[in-house]
Amino acid sequence: MAYIDFAQPLPAVGDGISLPAIRDRIKAVATGFSSMEWQIVRLAQTDGLASLREPGRWSRFKTLLFGPQPHFKLADTKLEALRRLAVEAWHEGFAVRPSAIRDFREAGFSEGQLETLLSAVTAARRTIKGKYP
């Protein structure tokens, strides 16, 4: 049971603690991911497997001819590991590469989060029958 000591001062608004931040933390513990992480998983549905490859000669040549192309890589390494695994899960289901799982785990995600992600994406793939095999 929780106990609040009202004799102690409560944190002020300027301390960086806000109700939405606390609510997101509680939701992240309950569901396995924060709302931003779930958004990354949903956006990964539209990314192709080509977004996982590093730019090669052909990509650099196209950039010279047509100008800069959209870049799929995220700046945050933890979110990028999540995006990469989610892209593979959207296209391959449970048959993701072990290296993607290793990168996901090294980024700080748990085994439970891995199972949650793969189960949620697989369930969503079943509802979208025309796009995924």
C-alpha positions in Angstrom: 0.0 0.0 0.0 1.3 3.4 -0.9 2.0 6.0 1.8 2.4 9.8 1.2 4.2 11.7 3.8 2.5 15.1 3.8 5.0 16.5 6.3 7.5 16.5 3.5 7.2 19.2 0.8 5.9 18.0 -2.6 8.1 18.5 -5.6 7.5 21.8 -7.4 6.5 22.0 -11.0 10.0 23.4 -12.0 11.7 20.2 -10.8 11.0 18.4 -14.1 8.4 16.0 -12.7 5.1 16.3 -14.5 2.0 14.2 -14.4 2.1 13.2 -18.1 5.7 12.0 -17.6 4.7 9.9 -14.6 1.7 8.6 -16.4 3.9 7.5 -19.4 6.3 5.7 -17.0 3.5 3.8 -15.4 2.0 2.9 -18.8 5.5 1.8 -20.0 5.8 -0.6 -17.1 2.3 -2.0 -17.6 2.5 -2.4 -21.4 6.2 -2.9 -21.9 6.8 0.2 -24.0 6.1 3.9 -23.7 3.7 5.7 -26.1 6.6 7.0 -28.1 8.1 3.5 -28.5 4.7 2.2 -29.7 4.6 5.0 -32.2 8.0 3.9 -33.5 6.6 0.4 -33.9 3.6 1.6 -35.8 5.7 3.8 -38.1 8.1 0.9 -38.8 5.2 -0.8 -40.6 5.7 1.6 -43.5 9.5 1.2 -43.7 10.9 -1.4 -46.1 13.6 -3.9 -45.5 15.9 -1.6 -47.6 15.8 0.9 -44.7 17.9 -1.5 -42.7 20.8 -1.5 -45.1 23.7 1.0 -45.0 23.9 3.2 -48.1 26.0 1.7 -50.8 27.4 2.8 -54.1 24.1 3.0 -55.9 22.5 5.0 -53.1 25.4 7.5 -53.2 25.1 7.7 -57.0 21.4 8.4 -56.7 22.1 11.1 -54.2 24.5 12.8 -56.7 21.9 12.6 -59.4 18.6 13.4 -57.6 19.7 15.1 -54.4 19.4 13.9 -50.8 17.0 11.1 -50.2 15.0 10.5 -46.9 17.1 9.0 -44.2 15.4 6.3 -42.1 17.9 6.0 -39.3 16.9 7.5 -35.9 19.4 9.5 -33.8 18.6 7.7 -30.6 20.4 4.3 -30.6 17.8 2.7 -28.3 14.9 3.8 -30.6 16.8 2.8 -33.7 17.3 -0.7 -32.3 13.5 -0.8 -31.6 12.8 0.4 -35.2 15.1 -2.1 -36.8 13.5 -5.0 -35.0 10.0 -3.7 -35.6 10.7 -3.4 -39.4 11.9 -7.0 -39.5 8.9 -8.1 -37.4 6.5 -6.4 -39.8 8.0 -8.1 -42.8 9.2 -11.4 -41.4 7.0 -12.1 -38.4 8.7 -14.1 -35.7 11.6 -15.0 -38.1 13.8 -12.0 -37.2 17.5 -12.2 -37.4 19.4 -13.1 -34.2 21.6 -10.0 -34.7 18.5 -7.7 -34.5 17.4 -9.4 -31.3 20.9 -9.0 -29.9 21.0 -5.3 -30.8 17.5 -4.9 -29.3 18.6 -6.5 -26.0 21.9 -4.6 -25.9 19.9 -1.3 -26.3 18.4 -2.0 -22.9 15.1 -3.8 -23.8 14.0 -6.9 -21.9 13.0 -10.3 -23.0 9.4 -9.5 -22.1 9.4 -6.5 -24.3 10.7 -8.6 -27.1 7.9 -11.0 -26.7 5.4 -8.2 -26.4 6.6 -6.5 -29.6 6.7 -9.7 -31.7 3.2 -10.8 -30.4 1.7 -7.4 -31.1 3.1 -7.1 -34.6 2.1 -10.7 -35.4 -1.4 -10.0 -34.2 -1.6 -6.8 -36.3 -0.2 -8.7 -39.3 -3.1 -11.2 -39.1 -5.7 -8.4 -39.2 -4.0 -6.8 -42.3 -4.3 -9.9 -44.5 -3.7 -8.4 -47.9 -0.4 -6.8 -47.2 1.5 -9.5 -45.3 1.8 -13.2 -46.1 
